Amino acid sequence: MLLVATGRQPNTEDLGLGVARIALRDDGHIVVDEFGLAAPGVWALGDVSSFFELKHVANAEARTIAYNLSHPEDPRPLPHDWVPSAVFSDPQIASVGARSQDLEGRQYVEATQEYSDTAYGWAVQEHDGVCKLYADPATGTLLGAHILGHQASLLITPLIQAVAHGQRVADLARGQYWIHPALSEVVENALLKLPVDLQVRSGQVH
């Protein structure tokens, strides 16, 4: 069975927003600046204005706009860098950062790890699961991560942190423990397969 969700359409057509000098995009979304301001004294967030129709993005936008309302002299831009997403299908799909088509014209390395090549994946006969990573060979940082399989929305969490904070693959893969035989070894093994410098900083786990 296949469910196709085409997204939401903002209910802005008959609100008379032009009277308030609030602009709309062609698709009906409210136009906001980088801080979430739609017009003087009017802010918009979430599905009505965001390119990302995701609840966790709306939550982050709400926190940012709340800050901007109380700190008008030092507003923060809406946090739209490294937005992750997940599809709660069976199997799940989770993604953050660049895809291969986004990396055309630049140097990158990639690695793929199948669930079934880990102890947990083999034990539960997870034959379809796969984790694919892209990294910058010069800096050793992650550029993108994509997982299809059981609990993909959970497994991708450390990779979201890595791309958001510019963490090196070496520090993530070898600078901490990965519990055996947890399913998270799918992520660990994918990191170890990336052809980047895996030397960790001193004082960490080897």
C-alpha positions in Angstrom: 0.0 0.0 0.0 1.4 3.4 -1.0 0.2 6.7 0.6 1.2 9.9 -1.2 1.0 13.1 0.8 1.3 16.2 -1.2 1.6 18.7 1.7 -0.5 21.5 3.0 -1.8 24.6 1.3 -2.0 27.7 3.4 -5.5 29.1 4.0 -4.5 32.7 3.2 -6.3 33.5 0.0 -9.3 35.2 1.6 -7.7 36.9 4.6 -7.2 40.2 2.9 -3.5 40.2 3.8 -2.8 42.8 1.2 -4.5 45.4 3.3 -2.0 44.8 6.0 0.8 44.9 3.3 1.6 41.2 4.0 2.9 39.6 0.8 2.2 36.1 -0.4 4.2 33.7 -2.5 2.6 32.2 -5.5 1.8 29.1 -3.5 -0.1 31.1 -0.8 2.7 31.1 1.8 3.3 34.3 3.7 6.5 36.0 2.8 8.8 36.6 5.8 12.3 38.0 6.2 15.2 36.0 7.7 13.9 36.8 11.2 10.2 35.7 10.6 8.8 39.3 10.2 6.0 39.5 7.6 5.2 43.2 8.1 5.9 45.8 10.8 4.6 44.2 14.0 3.4 41.0 12.3 5.3 37.7 12.5 4.6 34.4 10.8 5.9 30.9 11.4 5.2 27.2 10.7 3.3 25.9 7.7 1.8 29.2 6.8 5.2 30.7 5.9 8.0 28.1 6.1 9.4 26.2 3.2 9.7 23.3 5.7 6.3 21.9 6.6 7.7 20.1 9.6 6.6 20.3 13.3 10.1 20.4 14.6 10.9 23.3 12.3 7.8 25.2 13.5 8.8 24.6 17.1 12.3 26.0 16.4 10.8 29.0 14.6 8.5 29.7 17.5 11.4 29.8 19.9 13.3 32.1 17.7 10.5 34.5 17.2 9.7 34.5 20.9 13.3 35.6 21.4 13.1 38.2 18.7 10.0 39.7 20.2 11.8 40.2 23.5 15.1 41.2 21.9 14.2 43.5 19.0 17.7 45.1 19.2 19.4 41.7 18.6 17.1 39.5 16.5 18.1 36.0 15.5 17.6 34.5 12.1 15.2 31.6 11.7 17.1 28.3 12.2 16.9 26.7 8.8 20.3 25.2 8.6 20.6 21.4 8.6 16.9 20.7 8.8 16.4 16.9 9.3 13.3 15.0 8.1 11.8 11.6 8.6 9.1 9.5 6.9 7.4 7.2 9.3 6.7 4.5 6.8 7.8 0.9 7.0 10.7 1.0 6.7 11.3 4.5 8.0 13.3 7.0 6.0 15.4 9.7 7.6 17.6 12.4 6.1 19.7 15.4 6.9 22.1 17.5 4.8 23.3 17.1 1.3 22.2 14.5 -1.3 24.5 13.4 -4.1 22.8 15.8 -6.6 23.5 18.6 -4.2 27.2 17.8 -4.2 27.8 18.0 -8.0 30.9 20.0 -8.8 32.6 19.7 -5.4 34.8 17.1 -3.8 33.2 14.5 -1.5 33.5 10.9 -0.4 30.7 8.5 0.4 30.1 5.3 2.3 27.2 2.8 2.6 26.4 0.4 5.4 23.7 -2.2 5.3 21.8 -3.1 8.4 22.3 -6.8 7.8 26.1 -6.5 8.1 25.8 -5.6 11.8 25.1 -8.0 14.6 21.7 -6.6 15.5 20.6 -6.2 11.8 21.6 -9.8 11.2 19.8 -11.1 14.3 16.5 -9.5 13.4 16.9 -10.3 9.7 16.8 -6.6 8.6 17.7 -7.2 4.9 16.5 -3.9 3.5 18.0 -1.3 5.8 20.9 0.9 4.6 22.8 4.0 5.8 24.5 6.3 3.3 26.9 9.1 4.3 28.7 11.9 2.4 31.7 13.7 3.8 34.2 16.4 2.9 37.6 14.7 2.4 39.5 17.9 3.2 37.9 18.7 6.6 36.6 15.2 7.5 33.2 16.6 8.3 29.8 15.2 7.4 27.9 16.8 4.5 24.8 14.5 4.5 23.3 11.4 6.0 20.4 9.3 4.8 19.0 6.1 6.4 16.3 3.7 5.3 15.4 1.0 7.7 14.1 0.1 11.2 14.2 3.2 13.6 15.9 5.4 11.0 14.4 8.5 12.7 16.3 7.5 15.9 19.5 6.3 14.3 20.1 9.5 12.4 20.2 11.7 15.6 24.0 11.6 16.2 24.5 12.4 12.5 22.2 15.4 12.8 24.3 16.6 15.7 27.5 16.0 13.7 26.5 18.0 10.6 24.9 20.8 12.7 28.0 21.3 14.8 30.7 20.6 12.2 31.9 17.5 14.1 34.7 15.5 12.4 33.9 12.0 11.3 37.0 10.7 13.2 35.8 12.2 16.5 32.3 10.8 16.1 33.4 7.3 14.9 36.4 6.8 17.2 36.2 9.5 19.8 33.4 7.7 21.8 32.0 4.2 22.4 29.3 2.6 20.3 27.4 0.0 22.3 27.6 -3.6 20.9 25.4 -5.2 19.6 23.1 -2.2 19.3 21.5 -1.2 16.0 23.5 2.1 16.2 26.5 0.1 15.0 25.0 0.7 11.5 25.9 4.3 11.9 29.3 3.6 13.4 30.3 1.2 10.6 29.2 3.7 8.0 31.3 6.4 9.5 34.3 4.0 9.6 33.9 3.3 6.0 34.3 6.9 4.9 37.7 7.4 3.4 38.8 10.3 5.6 41.4 10.9 8.3 40.2 8.8 11.3 42.8 10.1 13.7 41.1 11.4 16.8 42.1 14.1 19.2 44.2 13.1 22.2 42.4 12.0 25.3 39.5 10.3 23.6 38.5 6.6 23.1 40.5 4.8 20.4 
